[in-house]
Amino acid sequence: MSKKGKAKNTVNKAKHSRLMKQKENKLRLEKQRTKERLKAIIKKANEAKAEENNDSTTDS
């Protein structure tokens, strides 16, 4: 005989998959933000280095 009532575990499975998707999205966003932050830091450092090189070459 088949089961009566609603299917077992469907609510838990749906909740689990939703939570896992949230977790994956959160990790993806954090990784992307970290990448962008590092790019900004590197760009700023390169600009400062280039500016320093320009100042030292013009002074001599």
Backbone as CSV, one residue per row, in Angstrom:
resi,resn,N_x,N_y,N_z,CA_x,CA_y,CA_z,C_x,C_y,C_z
1,MET,0.825,-1.197,0.000,0.000,0.000,0.000,0.866,1.257,0.000
2,SER,0.372,2.257,-0.659,1.116,3.513,-0.707,0.845,4.334,0.553
3,LYS,1.710,5.302,0.778,1.575,6.151,1.956,0.391,7.088,1.799
4,LYS,-0.195,7.414,2.911,-1.261,8.403,2.895,-0.712,9.707,3.475
5,GLY,-1.255,10.808,3.045,-0.802,12.101,3.546,0.289,12.673,2.666
6,LYS,0.956,13.698,3.198,1.975,14.340,2.380,3.272,13.537,2.370
7,ALA,4.053,13.743,1.337,5.296,13.001,1.162,6.285,13.338,2.273
8,LYS,7.000,12.342,2.704,7.960,12.501,3.792,9.193,13.276,3.300
9,ASN,9.689,14.168,4.154,10.951,14.889,3.940,10.916,15.982,2.877
10,THR,9.829,16.248,2.225,9.855,17.274,1.179,10.093,18.659,1.760
11,VAL,9.543,18.937,2.919,9.724,20.253,3.537,11.181,20.438,3.936
12,ASN,11.755,19.428,4.565,13.150,19.525,5.005,14.093,19.649,3.815
13,LYS,13.820,18.896,2.759,14.684,18.952,1.574,14.626,20.334,0.942
14,ALA,13.430,20.904,0.847,13.274,22.232,0.251,13.996,23.274,1.105
15,LYS,13.848,23.166,2.414,14.490,24.123,3.316,16.016,23.991,3.231
16,HIS,16.482,22.758,3.200,17.920,22.518,3.129,18.496,23.064,1.830
17,SER,17.844,22.806,0.717,18.371,23.288,-0.567,18.359,24.812,-0.611
18,ARG,17.334,25.438,-0.022,17.268,26.896,0.017,18.419,27.449,0.854
19,LEU,18.665,26.841,2.005,19.750,27.301,2.871,21.111,27.097,2.219
20,MET,21.284,25.992,1.527,22.553,25.736,0.849,22.783,26.747,-0.272
21,LYS,21.730,27.098,-0.994,21.853,28.118,-2.039,22.237,29.461,-1.440
22,GLN,21.627,29.801,-0.300,21.970,31.052,0.377,23.434,31.057,0.774
23,LYS,23.894,29.930,1.303,25.287,29.823,1.738,26.239,29.975,0.556
24,GLU,25.922,29.300,-0.562,26.765,29.397,-1.760,26.809,30.823,-2.281
25,ASN,25.642,31.488,-2.320,25.592,32.871,-2.789,26.392,33.791,-1.880
26,LYS,26.306,33.560,-0.579,27.045,34.382,0.373,28.550,34.220,0.158
27,LEU,28.992,32.986,0.001,30.411,32.739,-0.227,30.878,33.359,-1.536
28,ARG,30.044,33.246,-2.587,30.392,33.811,-3.885,30.520,35.329,-3.783
29,LEU,29.583,35.969,-3.086,29.636,37.425,-2.925,30.859,37.857,-2.120
30,GLU,31.161,37.120,-1.051,32.331,37.464,-0.246,33.611,37.344,-1.057
31,LYS,33.693,36.298,-1.862,34.875,36.095,-2.700,35.013,37.232,-3.712
32,GLN,33.883,37.623,-4.308,33.892,38.702,-5.297,34.288,40.026,-4.647
33,ARG,33.740,40.311,-3.458,34.076,41.556,-2.756,35.550,41.596,-2.385
34,THR,36.071,40.457,-1.947,37.486,40.391,-1.585,38.359,40.676,-2.800
35,LYS,37.989,40.085,-3.935,38.728,40.301,-5.175,38.724,41.781,-5.551
36,GLU,37.550,42.398,-5.485,37.434,43.812,-5.836,38.249,44.680,-4.883
37,ARG,38.204,44.346,-3.589,38.956,45.118,-2.599,40.454,45.017,-2.866
38,LEU,40.919,43.814,-3.172,42.336,43.628,-3.462,42.751,44.366,-4.730
39,LYS,41.883,44.334,-5.754,42.177,45.060,-6.990,42.323,46.548,-6.714
40,ALA,41.429,47.082,-5.872,41.481,48.507,-5.541,42.772,48.842,-4.798
41,ILE,43.164,47.978,-3.872,44.394,48.214,-3.109,45.606,48.177,-4.027
42,ILE,45.646,47.200,-4.915,46.772,47.063,-5.843,46.834,48.270,-6.783
43,LYS,45.668,48.691,-7.262,45.618,49.847,-8.163,46.139,51.100,-7.457
44,LYS,45.707,51.288,-6.215,46.145,52.447,-5.447,47.654,52.397,-5.211
45,ALA,48.168,51.211,-4.895,49.598,51.057,-4.653,50.386,51.335,-5.927
46,ASN,49.897,50.826,-7.060,50.574,51.063,-8.336,50.581,52.541,-8.704
47,GLU,49.463,53.215,-8.448,49.398,54.651,-8.737,50.389,55.417,-7.866
48,ALA,50.472,55.051,-6.597,51.405,55.729,-5.695,52.840,55.469,-6.137
49,LYS,53.113,54.248,-6.554,54.452,53.889,-7.017,54.806,54.670,-8.285
50,ALA,53.850,54.768,-9.210,54.083,55.502,-10.446,54.303,56.984,-10.147
51,GLU,53.531,57.502,-9.227,53.667,58.909,-8.841,55.037,59.155,-8.210
52,GLU,55.477,58.207,-7.388,56.778,58.322,-6.747,57.899,58.282,-7.785
53,ASN,57.749,57.420,-8.776,58.746,57.333,-9.846,58.787,58.615,-10.667
54,ASN,57.625,59.174,-10.932,57.567,60.433,-11.692,58.218,61.561,-10.904
55,ASP,57.983,61.605,-9.609,58.591,62.660,-8.786,60.107,62.506,-8.730
56,SER,60.596,61.303,-8.589,62.044,61.098,-8.461,62.767,61.364,-9.787
57,THR,62.135,61.102,-10.909,62.787,61.344,-12.203,62.797,62.821,-12.535
58,THR,61.787,63.570,-12.119,61.750,64.998,-12.420,62.664,65.796,-11.514
59,ASP,62.945,65.295,-10.307,63.810,66.010,-9.372,65.277,65.951,-9.799
60,SER,65.689,64.885,-10.419,67.110,64.708,-10.749,67.564,65.561,-11.883
